Amino acid sequence: MKGVRFSVVNSFSKALLNLVYPATCAGTGSLLLPNEKWVSQFCLATLPKTQFFAFPANNMLLDQFVAVPEIRMAAAGYWYQAKQPIGSIIHKLKYNNKPEIGNVLGSHIFSETKESDFWKDVDCLVPIPLHVKRLRERGYNQSEYIANGIGQASGIPVMSDMLQRTRNNKSQTKMNRVQRLKNTEGLFVANETSSRCVVLVDDIITTGATVVAATAALSEAGVTEVRVCAIGTAAL
């Protein structure tokens, strides 16, 4: 009886909380429907798609990695614009203590692209790691939540401990591509692995310098093919 009473009180409390502080979409701020979490279905459907998953081995994002033969495919779901809903979603994911947004985005990306050749013969998903200092400050790794969302939807295992970040490198916001590549040299180490084809998961790709550094570490650990998956990429 106590359990039933607690359940009723708990349900009432949640309903009251939603009434006072209704759940809103991380992208548009609109009210969410009861079956929606963090981002509305309308918002997800209207984000600016890149179509890269339709051509994962022949697109502008992959062209950034032409000098890295281990990277055979690359795709980002959306064009990233800081002042648009996609920018608001990513900002809340990274800085507003809302890691579950990553689960929603990862799951949605896979459900929208599951027929793509991108996902064929993949051994595991590897999220880009944060340095331990930044991880302590933020409390979570947003790329790991994105990878977990993909993993839950696809059944592909997530290997969060395969890559480690060796240093807390300087912010790259104001750096050009050459400066970013230099800033990320030797940034990662990887555990030796029997996995041969892995998907490297990140939130946003700009110059791709972090991906290049992570791929170098994975290659040294025995990986022969890397595919790059991101939620968004800046205009190329």
Backbone as CSV, one residue per row, in Angstrom:
resi,resn,N_x,N_y,N_z,CA_x,CA_y,CA_z,C_x,C_y,C_z
1,MET,0.829,-1.208,0.000,0.000,0.000,0.000,0.861,1.256,0.000
2,LYS,1.967,1.209,0.783,2.856,2.360,0.832,3.457,2.638,-0.538
3,GLY,3.788,1.522,-1.253,4.365,1.675,-2.585,3.407,2.340,-3.544
4,VAL,2.134,1.969,-3.477,1.107,2.562,-4.333,0.948,4.034,-4.004
5,ARG,0.918,4.344,-2.691,0.753,5.738,-2.269,1.929,6.583,-2.760
6,PHE,3.146,6.025,-2.647,4.335,6.759,-3.095,4.274,7.015,-4.593
7,SER,3.827,6.004,-5.355,3.742,6.137,-6.805,2.766,7.233,-7.200
8,VAL,1.631,7.296,-6.508,0.627,8.319,-6.795,1.167,9.711,-6.477
9,VAL,1.823,9.831,-5.324,2.396,11.121,-4.908,3.477,11.553,-5.897
10,ASN,4.297,10.596,-6.309,5.378,10.895,-7.231,4.835,11.359,-8.578
11,SER,3.803,10.692,-9.072,3.188,11.071,-10.349,2.561,12.454,-10.255
12,PHE,1.915,12.726,-9.118,1.303,14.035,-8.910,2.366,15.126,-8.873
13,SER,3.483,14.835,-8.203,4.570,15.820,-8.094,5.149,16.142,-9.462
14,LYS,5.332,15.106,-10.294,5.857,15.326,-11.633,4.891,16.147,-12.470
15,ALA,3.596,15.851,-12.337,2.597,16.588,-13.102,2.574,18.054,-12.680
16,LEU,2.693,18.292,-11.373,2.703,19.656,-10.854,3.947,20.410,-11.326
17,LEU,5.091,19.709,-11.315,6.345,20.314,-11.754,6.274,20.687,-13.227
18,ASN,5.690,19.807,-14.047,5.551,20.099,-15.469,4.596,21.257,-15.716
19,LEU,3.637,21.418,-14.817,2.695,22.520,-14.950,3.370,23.847,-14.645
20,VAL,4.197,23.860,-13.593,4.889,25.084,-13.185,6.088,25.364,-14.089
21,TYR,6.844,24.306,-14.391,8.027,24.425,-15.249,7.889,23.464,-16.434
22,PRO,7.091,23.821,-17.420,6.851,22.899,-18.530,8.124,22.618,-19.328
23,ALA,8.259,21.377,-19.800,9.423,20.990,-20.594,9.362,21.661,-21.957
24,THR,10.475,22.228,-22.369,10.521,22.928,-23.651,11.628,22.366,-24.538
25,CYS,11.491,22.583,-25.823,12.451,22.099,-26.811,13.769,22.854,-26.678
26,ALA,14.877,22.120,-26.690,16.197,22.736,-26.562,16.554,23.588,-27.766
27,GLY,15.880,23.352,-28.882,16.189,24.115,-30.083,15.336,25.343,-30.282
28,THR,14.038,25.210,-30.081,13.110,26.303,-30.388,12.469,26.938,-29.160
29,GLY,12.511,26.242,-28.027,11.859,26.755,-26.826,10.378,26.462,-26.761
30,SER,9.834,25.792,-27.759,8.408,25.460,-27.767,8.114,24.350,-26.758
31,LEU,6.875,24.261,-26.326,6.491,23.230,-25.371,6.606,21.842,-26.007
32,LEU,7.104,20.889,-25.232,7.216,19.527,-25.715,5.919,18.766,-25.479
33,LEU,5.605,17.862,-26.378,4.478,16.967,-26.184,4.854,15.901,-25.156
34,PRO,3.867,15.239,-24.550,4.165,14.242,-23.509,5.125,13.141,-23.954
35,ASN,5.123,12.802,-25.236,5.984,11.717,-25.726,7.329,12.208,-26.250
36,GLU,7.619,13.492,-26.092,8.867,14.063,-26.588,9.838,14.325,-25.434
37,LYS,11.121,14.187,-25.718,12.154,14.448,-24.719,13.207,15.376,-25.291
38,TRP,13.411,16.514,-24.648,14.499,17.452,-24.890,14.383,18.209,-26.213
39,VAL,14.097,17.523,-27.296,13.983,18.190,-28.597,12.700,17.713,-29.270
40,SER,11.902,18.654,-29.777,10.627,18.279,-30.376,10.844,17.583,-31.720
41,GLN,9.885,16.758,-32.106,9.966,16.079,-33.388,9.934,17.087,-34.541
42,PHE,9.183,18.158,-34.378,9.144,19.200,-35.411,10.518,19.831,-35.575
43,CYS,11.171,20.115,-34.465,12.506,20.723,-34.513,13.496,19.783,-35.193
44,LEU,13.492,18.515,-34.798,14.401,17.539,-35.403,14.169,17.430,-36.910
45,ALA,12.904,17.484,-37.307,12.567,17.324,-38.723,12.963,18.529,-39.562
46,THR,13.102,19.696,-38.940,13.387,20.915,-39.703,14.827,21.401,-39.558
47,LEU,15.672,20.667,-38.833,17.088,21.034,-38.771,17.701,20.879,-40.167
48,PRO,18.677,21.728,-40.501,19.241,21.707,-41.869,20.131,20.481,-42.108
49,LYS,19.618,19.498,-42.824,20.330,18.244,-43.064,21.420,18.419,-44.126
50,THR,22.513,17.683,-43.956,23.621,17.735,-44.918,23.475,16.728,-46.047
51,GLN,22.782,15.627,-45.788,22.667,14.508,-46.731,23.969,13.727,-46.887
52,PHE,24.951,13.948,-45.996,26.239,13.254,-46.110,26.114,11.747,-45.881
53,PHE,25.154,11.328,-45.072,25.004,9.896,-44.821,24.545,9.151,-46.079
54,ALA,23.956,9.863,-47.024,23.562,9.230,-48.277,24.775,8.946,-49.161
55,PHE,25.855,9.721,-48.957,27.085,9.556,-49.740,28.291,9.620,-48.788
56,PRO,28.403,8.681,-47.859,29.420,8.787,-46.806,30.858,8.660,-47.290
57,ALA,31.051,8.095,-48.509,32.408,7.938,-49.042,32.712,8.959,-50.135
58,ASN,31.838,9.948,-50.289,32.038,10.958,-51.329,31.264,12.220,-50.966
59,ASN,31.848,13.042,-50.106,31.197,14.284,-49.725,32.235,15.315,-49.270
60,MET,31.793,16.527,-49.060,32.706,17.619,-48.728,33.380,17.434,-47.375
61,LEU,32.687,16.805,-46.429,33.289,16.583,-45.120,34.441,15.597,-45.234
62,LEU,34.252,14.521,-45.965,35.316,13.538,-46.150,36.520,14.158,-46.856
63,ASP,36.270,15.140,-47.717,37.368,15.801,-48.431,38.369,16.448,-47.476
64,GLN,37.922,16.821,-46.276,38.838,17.408,-45.290,39.918,16.423,-44.862
65,PHE,39.626,15.131,-45.000,40.522,14.098,-44.483,41.212,13.325,-45.603
66,VAL,41.354,13.957,-46.767,41.929,13.270,-47.924,43.359,12.803,-47.648
67,ALA,44.066,13.482,-46.740,45.447,13.113,-46.424,45.536,12.047,-45.339
68,VAL,44.388,11.558,-44.881,44.356,10.549,-43.812,43.692,9.299,-44.375
69,PRO,44.486,8.365,-44.919,43.893,7.217,-45.631,43.040,6.303,-44.766
70,GLU,43.270,6.312,-43.441,42.474,5.459,-42.556,41.014,5.903,-42.487
71,ILE,40.754,7.184,-42.757,39.384,7.702,-42.721,38.738,7.448,-44.075
72,ARG,37.833,6.460,-44.118,37.220,6.038,-45.378,35.836,6.654,-45.595
73,MET,35.176,7.000,-44.503,33.854,7.609,-44.604,33.724,8.697,-43.534
74,ALA,32.915,9.699,-43.845,32.662,10.768,-42.872,31.278,11.347,-43.123
75,ALA,30.566,11.619,-42.057,29.220,12.177,-42.208,28.840,12.963,-40.967
76,ALA,28.149,14.062,-41.179,27.538,14.836,-40.101,26.073,15.007,-40.453
77,GLY,25.229,14.951,-39.459,23.798,14.993,-39.732,23.295,16.339,-40.211
78,TYR,23.858,17.430,-39.636,23.278,18.752,-39.876,24.354,19.803,-40.106
79,TRP,23.967,20.859,-40.798,24.814,22.040,-40.920,24.720,22.825,-39.624
80,TYR,25.847,23.128,-39.023,25.862,23.817,-37.731,25.870,25.326,-37.926
81,GLN,24.938,25.997,-37.255,24.880,27.455,-37.220,24.600,27.860,-35.775
82,ALA,25.501,28.630,-35.199,25.440,28.929,-33.770,24.143,29.604,-33.340
83,LYS,23.584,30.463,-34.186,22.405,31.242,-33.800,21.092,30.622,-34.272
84,GLN,21.150,29.394,-34.753,19.966,28.672,-35.181,19.647,27.577,-34.155
85,PRO,18.481,26.910,-34.277,18.122,25.865,-33.309,19.208,24.812,-33.080
86,ILE,19.927,24.393,-34.137,20.979,23.399,-33.953,22.071,23.931,-33.026
87,GLY,22.364,25.231,-33.116,23.355,25.839,-32.238,22.881,25.860,-30.796
88,SER,21.609,26.172,-30.593,21.035,26.178,-29.253,21.043,24.777,-28.642
89,ILE,20.727,23.772,-29.454,20.701,22.390,-28.978,22.097,21.955,-28.521
90,ILE,23.103,22.214,-29.354,24.466,21.815,-29.022,24.976,22.582,-27.799
91,HIS,24.643,23.861,-27.704,25.081,24.655,-26.549,24.501,24.097,-25.250
92,LYS,23.222,23.771,-25.264,22.593,23.208,-24.064,23.168,21.834,-23.736
93,LEU,23.455,21.047,-24.768,24.066,19.738,-24.554,25.408,19.866,-23.852
94,LYS,26.227,20.819,-24.268,27.596,20.922,-23.767,27.718,21.733,-22.480
95,TYR,26.922,22.773,-22.348,27.173,23.736,-21.278,26.045,23.918,-20.276
96,ASN,24.874,23.331,-20.521,23.735,23.528,-19.620,23.384,22.288,-18.815
97,ASN,24.336,21.379,-18.691,24.140,20.165,-17.901,22.918,19.369,-18.367
98,LYS,22.837,19.203,-19.689,21.731,18.421,-20.260,22.301,17.329,-21.170
99,PRO,23.064,16.387,-20.598,23.714,15.357,-21.425,22.740,14.454,-22.158
100,GLU,21.520,14.305,-21.621,20.545,13.408,-22.254,20.168,13.862,-23.665
101,ILE,20.402,15.156,-23.965,20.170,15.622,-25.336,21.028,14.814,-26.300
102,GLY,22.232,14.446,-25.864,23.112,13.649,-26.700,22.506,12.302,-27.049
103,ASN,21.843,11.670,-26.079,21.156,10.400,-26.349,20.099,10.574,-27.436
104,VAL,19.310,11.637,-27.322,18.241,11.893,-28.288,18.816,12.118,-29.682
105,LEU,19.866,12.929,-29.764,20.464,13.229,-31.066,21.086,11.982,-31.695
106,GLY,21.807,11.215,-30.879,22.440,10.008,-31.401,21.427,9.002,-31.916
107,SER,20.401,8.782,-31.135,19.352,7.842,-31.533,18.656,8.312,-32.804
108,HIS,18.380,9.613,-32.884,17.687,10.154,-34.051,18.562,10.052,-35.297
109,ILE,19.845,10.377,-35.167,20.763,10.290,-36.308,20.751,8.876,-36.877
110,PHE,20.836,7.876,-35.988,20.863,6.506,-36.500,19.535,6.116,-37.136
111,SER,18.435,6.463,-36.479,17.123,6.066,-37.015,16.871,6.678,-38.391
112,GLU,17.440,7.857,-38.630,17.264,8.529,-39.908,18.189,7.987,-40.998
113,THR,19.293,7.318,-40.581,20.325,6.939,-41.556,20.680,5.458,-41.502
114,LYS,19.864,4.646,-40.851,20.228,3.254,-40.596,20.425,2.432,-41.864
115,GLU,19.881,2.878,-42.994,20.058,2.148,-44.253,21.344,2.554,-44.966
116,SER,22.050,3.515,-44.432,23.273,3.997,-45.067,24.391,2.963,-44.983
117,ASP,25.248,2.924,-46.016,26.429,2.056,-46.005,27.385,2.429,-44.871
118,PHE,27.220,3.628,-44.347,28.092,4.110,-43.273,28.131,3.137,-42.099
119,TRP,27.028,2.482,-41.799,26.928,1.649,-40.599,27.263,0.179,-40.843
120,LYS,27.566,-0.187,-42.081,27.833,-1.591,-42.379,29.212,-2.017,-41.879
121,ASP,29.266,-3.205,-41.260,30.531,-3.838,-40.851,31.319,-3.023,-39.834
122,VAL,30.619,-2.255,-39.004,31.283,-1.469,-37.949,31.487,-2.338,-36.710
123,ASP,32.696,-2.303,-36.139,32.985,-3.084,-34.931,32.527,-2.378,-33.663
124,CYS,32.730,-1.058,-33.604,32.356,-0.342,-32.380,32.309,1.161,-32.625
125,LEU,31.732,1.850,-31.656,31.660,3.318,-31.642,32.659,3.838,-30.621
126,VAL,33.438,4.854,-30.995,34.445,5.425,-30.101,34.212,6.927,-29.969
127,PRO,33.705,7.385,-28.826,33.501,8.833,-28.651,34.821,9.565,-28.444
128,ILE,34.922,10.767,-28.987,36.086,11.623,-28.731,36.099,11.957,-27.240
129,PRO,37.187,11.646,-26.528,37.189,11.875,-25.076,37.554,13.308,-24.697
130,LEU,37.111,13.716,-23.538,37.561,14.963,-22.924,38.776,14.670,-22.052
131,HIS,39.565,15.702,-21.785,40.634,15.554,-20.794,39.986,15.413,-19.412
132,VAL,40.658,14.709,-18.504,40.067,14.447,-17.186,39.709,15.736,-16.458
133,LYS,40.495,16.790,-16.660,40.195,18.062,-15.989,38.884,18.641,-16.494
134,ARG,38.722,18.653,-17.819,37.486,19.196,-18.387,36.296,18.292,-18.071
135,LEU,36.553,16.992,-18.007,35.483,16.053,-17.666,34.984,16.307,-16.247
136,ARG,35.903,16.577,-15.345,35.499,16.894,-13.955,34.692,18.183,-13.914
137,GLU,35.110,19.171,-14.678,34.417,20.461,-14.681,33.003,20.332,-15.239
138,ARG,32.876,19.616,-16.359,31.575,19.498,-17.026,30.706,18.418,-16.390
139,GLY,31.356,17.350,-15.928,30.620,16.265,-15.297,30.237,15.134,-16.241
140,TYR,30.447,15.317,-17.526,30.098,14.294,-18.511,30.771,14.635,-19.834
141,ASN,30.857,13.624,-20.695,31.381,13.805,-22.046,30.210,13.754,-23.019
142,GLN,29.913,14.874,-23.652,28.751,14.942,-24.542,28.866,13.958,-25.711
143,SER,30.078,13.733,-26.209,30.247,12.806,-27.332,29.929,11.368,-26.912
144,GLU,30.207,11.044,-25.654,29.873,9.715,-25.153,28.364,9.514,-25.102
145,TYR,27.631,10.549,-24.717,26.162,10.441,-24.699,25.613,10.288,-26.115
146,ILE,26.206,10.995,-27.078,25.778,10.834,-28.468,26.041,9.405,-28.925
147,ALA,27.243,8.899,-28.629,27.593,7.527,-29.005,26.659,6.517,-28.346
148,ASN,26.323,6.749,-27.084,25.401,5.839,-26.389,24.027,5.839,-27.044
149,GLY,23.580,7.015,-27.515,22.298,7.082,-28.219,22.319,6.273,-29.507
150,ILE,23.428,6.384,-30.245,23.581,5.582,-31.467,23.637,4.104,-31.114
151,GLY,24.404,3.777,-30.070,24.560,2.385,-29.672,23.253,1.745,-29.241
152,GLN,22.456,2.486,-28.488,21.176,1.947,-28.029,20.233,1.692,-29.196
153,ALA,20.295,2.554,-30.210,19.407,2.405,-31.361,19.896,1.348,-32.343
154,SER,21.205,1.148,-32.407,21.783,0.281,-33.439,22.253,-1.069,-32.938
155,GLY,22.555,-1.155,-31.648,23.141,-2.371,-31.114,24.653,-2.437,-31.281
156,ILE,25.264,-1.400,-31.859,26.724,-1.349,-32.011,27.338,-1.005,-30.652
157,PRO,28.337,-1.773,-30.187,28.917,-1.493,-28.875,29.686,-0.172,-28.836
158,VAL,29.655,0.478,-27.680,30.372,1.729,-27.453,31.616,1.437,-26.621
159,MET,32.771,1.862,-27.106,34.042,1.655,-26.407,34.569,3.008,-25.926
160,SER,34.081,3.433,-24.766,34.409,4.766,-24.265,35.831,4.873,-23.729
161,ASP,36.452,3.733,-23.436,37.798,3.765,-22.860,38.889,3.454,-23.877
162,MET,38.552,3.361,-25.165,39.568,3.034,-26.161,40.552,4.183,-26.368
163,LEU,40.045,5.413,-26.343,40.868,6.611,-26.536,41.017,7.373,-25.233
164,GLN,42.194,7.941,-24.998,42.401,8.838,-23.861,43.069,10.118,-24.358
165,ARG,42.671,11.216,-23.771,43.255,12.514,-24.119,44.451,12.749,-23.210
166,THR,45.600,13.079,-23.795,46.830,13.170,-23.007,47.036,14.523,-22.345
167,ARG,46.390,15.552,-22.868,46.556,16.880,-22.272,45.307,17.715,-22.514
168,ASN,45.148,18.744,-21.696,44.018,19.656,-21.827,44.449,20.790,-22.744
169,ASN,44.316,20.568,-24.064,44.872,21.518,-25.028,44.126,22.839,-25.031
170,LYS,44.791,23.854,-25.585,44.229,25.200,-25.621,42.948,25.229,-26.451
171,SER,42.084,26.191,-26.121,40.873,26.385,-26.918,41.260,26.679,-28.365
172,GLN,40.521,26.086,-29.299,40.842,26.228,-30.713,39.901,27.171,-31.442
173,THR,39.050,27.862,-30.695,37.998,28.679,-31.308,38.536,29.686,-32.313
174,LYS,39.674,30.324,-32.001,40.202,31.389,-32.854,41.395,30.936,-33.692
175,MET,41.627,29.633,-33.763,42.758,29.113,-34.531,42.329,28.739,-35.945
176,ASN,43.270,28.881,-36.888,43.016,28.384,-38.236,43.347,26.896,-38.299
177,ARG,43.166,26.276,-39.477,43.345,24.831,-39.590,44.771,24.398,-39.261
178,VAL,45.761,25.131,-39.767,47.158,24.768,-39.511,47.468,24.847,-38.014
179,GLN,47.004,25.905,-37.372,47.231,26.069,-35.931,46.535,24.962,-35.142
180,ARG,45.338,24.581,-35.583,44.600,23.523,-34.885,45.295,22.173,-35.027
181,LEU,45.812,21.895,-36.207,46.529,20.637,-36.413,47.754,20.556,-35.507
182,LYS,48.474,21.667,-35.387,49.654,21.699,-34.510,49.240,21.565,-33.047
183,ASN,48.131,22.197,-32.687,47.649,22.178,-31.309,47.183,20.790,-30.875
184,THR,46.838,19.934,-31.844,46.295,18.617,-31.514,47.275,17.467,-31.767
185,GLU,48.500,17.767,-32.188,49.488,16.713,-32.423,49.727,15.917,-31.139
186,GLY,49.657,14.601,-31.237,49.904,13.753,-30.069,48.892,13.924,-28.950
187,LEU,47.703,14.393,-29.307,46.694,14.713,-28.281,46.071,13.469,-27.655
188,PHE,46.104,12.345,-28.378,45.434,11.140,-27.894,46.373,9.939,-27.873
189,VAL,46.063,9.005,-27.010,46.647,7.668,-27.054,45.476,6.692,-27.048
190,ALA,45.721,5.494,-27.609,44.651,4.502,-27.686,45.152,3.160,-27.186
191,ASN,44.242,2.413,-26.581,44.557,1.058,-26.145,44.605,0.133,-27.357
192,GLU,45.529,-0.820,-27.324,45.597,-1.797,-28.404,44.259,-2.523,-28.513
193,THR,43.806,-2.737,-29.737,42.467,-3.288,-29.928,42.428,-4.274,-31.087
194,SER,41.473,-5.172,-31.033,41.235,-6.094,-32.145,40.198,-5.533,-33.115
195,SER,39.579,-4.413,-32.742,38.601,-3.770,-33.628,39.318,-3.204,-34.842
196,ARG,38.745,-3.423,-36.006,39.388,-2.948,-37.232,38.655,-1.777,-37.870
197,CYS,37.339,-1.763,-37.756,36.550,-0.672,-38.329,35.764,0.008,-37.212
198,VAL,36.092,1.251,-36.904,35.419,1.953,-35.811,34.811,3.248,-36.311
199,VAL,33.752,3.655,-35.643,33.140,4.961,-35.901,33.553,5.912,-34.795
200,LEU,34.227,6.969,-35.175,34.655,8.005,-34.242,33.528,9.021,-34.118
201,VAL,33.043,9.245,-32.895,31.849,10.064,-32.677,32.212,11.387,-32.006
202,ASP,31.758,12.492,-32.596,31.987,13.826,-32.024,30.698,14.632,-32.134
203,ASP,30.669,15.788,-31.472,29.471,16.615,-31.557,29.486,17.496,-32.804
204,ILE,30.526,18.349,-32.930,30.635,19.249,-34.066,32.031,19.136,-34.667
205,ILE,32.103,19.107,-35.989,33.390,19.112,-36.679,33.542,20.437,-37.405
206,THR,34.690,21.088,-37.169,34.988,22.335,-37.889,36.128,22.062,-38.869
207,THR,37.382,22.172,-38.409,38.511,21.889,-39.302,38.850,20.409,-39.352
208,GLY,38.404,19.633,-38.373,38.705,18.212,-38.343,40.029,17.861,-37.694
209,ALA,40.715,18.841,-37.099,42.032,18.595,-36.508,41.975,17.572,-35.381
210,THR,40.953,17.649,-34.541,40.816,16.697,-33.437,40.610,15.287,-33.964
211,VAL,39.818,15.162,-35.006,39.559,13.854,-35.622,40.848,13.268,-36.193
212,VAL,41.662,14.094,-36.834,42.929,13.628,-37.402,43.839,13.087,-36.300
213,ALA,43.920,13.803,-35.187,44.764,13.368,-34.073,44.249,12.068,-33.462
214,ALA,42.932,11.955,-33.318,42.342,10.738,-32.754,42.562,9.546,-33.689
215,THR,42.448,9.774,-34.979,42.657,8.705,-35.955,44.092,8.191,-35.918
216,ALA,45.050,9.090,-35.753,46.455,8.685,-35.666,46.668,7.730,-34.498
217,ALA,46.057,8.041,-33.352,46.196,7.177,-32.170,45.512,5.830,-32.399
218,LEU,44.336,5.841,-32.997,43.611,4.595,-33.258,44.379,3.711,-34.245
219,SER,44.985,4.330,-35.238,45.764,3.581,-36.218,46.953,2.877,-35.561
220,GLU,47.617,3.577,-34.663,48.743,2.981,-33.944,48.293,1.812,-33.072
221,ALA,47.042,1.834,-32.647,46.516,0.781,-31.772,45.994,-0.426,-32.542
222,GLY,46.005,-0.350,-33.881,45.589,-1.502,-34.667,44.356,-1.318,-35.519
223,VAL,43.681,-0.167,-35.411,42.489,0.093,-36.233,42.916,0.372,-37.664
224,THR,42.241,-0.228,-38.626,42.599,-0.036,-40.032,41.635,0.871,-40.785
225,GLU,40.420,1.018,-40.275,39.447,1.903,-40.929,38.699,2.713,-39.891
226,VAL,38.663,4.030,-40.110,37.928,4.947,-39.234,36.831,5.624,-40.044
227,ARG,35.645,5.644,-39.481,34.539,6.413,-40.055,34.179,7.503,-39.052
228,VAL,33.929,8.686,-39.548,33.713,9.849,-38.691,32.232,10.221,-38.682
229,CYS,31.659,10.298,-37.495,30.242,10.653,-37.340,30.115,11.827,-36.397
230,ALA,29.431,12.861,-36.827,29.189,14.026,-35.977,27.737,14.458,-36.111
231,ILE,27.267,15.144,-35.088,25.914,15.703,-35.172,25.891,16.829,-36.195
232,GLY,26.900,17.684,-36.169,26.905,18.814,-37.082,28.294,19.161,-37.578
233,THR,28.330,19.935,-38.651,29.583,20.472,-39.168,29.325,21.896,-39.631
234,ALA,30.337,22.728,-39.475,30.213,24.106,-39.954,30.223,24.107,-41.475
235,ALA,29.740,25.203,-42.053,29.716,25.308,-43.511,31.127,25.146,-44.056
236,LEU,31.285,24.314,-45.075,32.607,23.999,-45.624,32.932,24.889,-46.834
